[in-house]
Amino acid sequence: MKGMIPETKVQVKKRSTQLTAINAPAKVEVSRGVMIGIGAVPTLIGIWAAACFFGGLIASGGPIALVKSWFSAFTGM
């Protein structure tokens, strides 16, 4: 560190701050994209689960028949 001029240290620090300020919006945009992707997966799973439930409801003949079928499948009777 001997022989370094204090102005050089300030310039290096200023340059790195500017690069960080330039990269900050890109990091925010990447984070938004990741959050949208993470939020989309549970939404798709929920839609799929609802479709399976309604498909089972229709295939069994109604809500009471669905409950009877589920109970017999669960208990093995």
C-alpha positions in Angstrom: 0.0 0.0 0.0 3.0 2.2 0.2 3.4 4.5 -2.7 -0.3 4.5 -3.6 -1.9 7.8 -4.1 -5.2 8.3 -2.1 -6.9 9.6 -5.2 -6.3 6.2 -6.9 -8.2 4.4 -4.1 -11.1 6.8 -4.4 -11.3 6.2 -8.2 -11.3 2.4 -7.8 -14.0 2.6 -5.2 -16.1 5.0 -7.3 -15.8 2.8 -10.4 -16.9 -0.4 -8.5 -19.9 1.5 -7.1 -20.9 2.6 -10.6 -20.7 -1.0 -11.9 -22.9 -2.2 -9.0 -25.4 0.5 -9.7 -25.6 -0.5 -13.3 -26.0 -4.2 -12.5 -28.7 -3.7 -9.8 -31.6 -3.4 -12.2 -30.6 -6.6 -14.0 -30.6 -8.4 -10.7 -34.0 -7.1 -9.8 -35.4 -8.3 -13.2 -33.9 -11.7 -12.8 -35.4 -12.0 -9.3 -38.8 -11.0 -10.7 -38.6 -13.7 -13.4 -37.6 -16.3 -10.9 -40.5 -15.4 -8.5 -42.9 -15.5 -11.4 -41.6 -19.0 -12.3 -41.8 -20.2 -8.8 -45.3 -18.9 -8.5 -46.5 -20.5 -11.7 -45.6 -24.0 -10.7 -47.9 -24.3 -7.7 -50.7 -22.6 -9.8 -50.3 -25.3 -12.4 -50.3 -28.0 -9.8 -53.5 -26.6 -8.3 -55.2 -26.5 -11.6 -54.2 -30.1 -12.3 -55.5 -31.2 -8.9 -58.8 -29.5 -9.4 -59.2 -31.1 -12.9 -58.4 -34.5 -11.3 -61.0 -33.9 -8.6 -63.7 -32.9 -11.0 -62.8 -35.8 -13.3 -63.2 -38.3 -10.4 -66.5 -36.6 -9.4 -67.9 -37.0 -12.9 -66.6 -40.6 -13.3 -68.0 -41.8 -10.0 -71.5 -40.5 -10.7 -71.8 -37.6 -8.3 -70.5 -36.3 -4.9 -72.2 -39.0 -2.8 -70.9 -41.8 -5.0 -67.4 -40.2 -4.9 -67.4 -40.3 -1.1 -68.6 -43.9 -1.0 -65.9 -44.9 -3.5 -63.2 -43.0 -1.7 -64.3 -44.6 1.7 -64.3 -48.1 0.2 -60.9 -47.6 -1.4 -59.5 -46.1 1.8 -60.8 -48.9 4.1 -60.5 -51.7 1.7 -64.1 -52.8 2.1 
